[in-house]
Amino acid sequence: MNKTHQLVKSKHPNLQLSIFAVMSQMASEYGAINLSQGFPDFNCSNRLIERVNHYMEKGKNQYAPMPGILKLREALAEKVEELYGAQFHPDTEITITAGATQALYTAITTLIHPGDEVIVFEPAYDAYGPVIEYNAGKPVYINMRYPDYRINWDEVQDAISDKTRMIIINSPHNPTGAVLSPEDIKYLIQIVQGTGIFIVSDEVYEHIIFDDIRHESVARYPELTDRGLIISSFGKTYHTTGWKIGYCLAPEHIMTEFRKLHQFITFAVNTPVQWAFADYIKDDSHYEQLREFYQHKRDLLKNLITGSRFRILPCKGTYFQMVDYEQISQVPDMDFAKQLIREHKIATVPISPFYESARNARHVLRLCFAKKDDTLKKAAEVLCRI
Ligand SMILES: Cc1ncc(COP(=O)(O)O)c(C=O)c1O
C-alpha cells in the first residue's frame, strides 16, 4: 500500500462517482443505446466550428482576460437585457466560467460559510449538495412533489431559519423537466424579502422550454437580481457540452467576491471559443429555434413510447423525459437501470442519486432526448418491448 494512503482524510467519505459517469461507462461497455448522460449525439453548427478555427488561426490562443473576453461579456449583456429586461454591466457583473459547473462551485464557495444552511430542491442536480458540504454548509432538502414536481412554498417558508444563507433554484429543472411559474417566483420573492438570503439560479436550460411557456429568469425580477447569481451554459444552448463554457451574472458587490475565487480556480477560460461565441450569439435565430427543435424530440419520444408500460411524466423543459416503471418492476431504480443496460442494451439514469435519501426516489428513470431522431426511434423500440 502507498505510504501516504492513510494520510488522505476524505472530505467526502460517502461521495460516489457521479451517476452520469457510471451509466455512460456501463453503456459503452455493453454497447447500449445511451439515453443516460445529458449531451447531444449530433454535432454543433459548422459556422460555430468555423469561428473557433478562425480565431485559432488568427492567433487568439493565449490567456483571455480573467473575467472573460469583453466582447463576449458585452454580447451577453445585450442578450440578457433584450430577453429579460435586466442590465448587467459587462465590466463588473458578468464573468465567463469553465461551464456552469465551475460557476456553481464558485458561487456557493464565495457565499457559504461554515454552518450556513442552503435550501435545495430534490431531486437535485448532483453538483449542489457536495459543494455546500465542502464549504461546511448544510444543505436543507425540500422535496418536489411527484408526479409534476411542484414546489410547496409553505414547506420552504417553514424550512427558513436564521442560518439560511442561500436558496438554489433550477428552472427548467434537471432531472424532472418542471419549470417555475410567475406564481412560484412571487412566493420566492415574499420568502426572501427583508432577509440576507442569496439566490443561485441555475438556468442552463433557459432556451429549452416548451408549449410556449415563458422562462422565468431571475433577471426578470428586480426584487431578486440584487441578491441573485444567475448561471447559464453555452453547452446546452449550442450543443457544445464538451467545450465547458458558461457564465455567471451577479450584481457588482457579489461579483467582486466571486472573481476573487474564480481567478484561482481557473483564472480564465478557453480564448478562441469565447471569441467564437462573441460572434455567434449575436444571431438570435439559434436559440429562438431551440424550443421547437427539442419540443419535436420530446413529442417524438413521447408518442413512440405511449403504448409501452412506462408511465410518461410531464416535461415542460430541458431535454429530459422522466418515466415511471412501476407497472414493470418494483426493484430499486439503480438496479433496474443496470438491468436495462445488461439485458436490453439501453442506458437511462436512475433518479435516486438526485436525492439525499434513495427512499424518496420512487420507481422513476430519466431519459435524455437530446439525440438524433433515429436514436430515439431505436430506443423507443427497445422501451416498448420491456
Ligand atoms: C442543471 C444543470 N446545471 C449545471 C450543469 C452543468 O453545466 P456545464 O456542462 O456547463 O458545466 C448541468 C449539466 O448537465 C445541469 O444539468
The ligand as an ORCA input file, in Angstrom:
! r2SCAN-3c Opt
* xyz 0 1
  C     -28.971     21.681    -14.044
  C     -27.567     21.689    -14.541
  N     -26.719     22.623    -14.074
  C     -25.445     22.680    -14.488
  C     -24.950     21.791    -15.416
  C     -23.510     21.869    -15.821
  O     -23.329     22.592    -16.986
  P     -21.887     22.679    -17.670
  O     -21.709     21.480    -18.518
  O     -21.900     23.957    -18.439
  O     -20.881     22.707    -16.574
  C     -25.790     20.813    -15.943
  C     -25.283     19.826    -16.904
  O     -25.857     18.791    -17.123
  C     -27.141     20.763    -15.489
  O     -27.992     19.846    -15.955
*
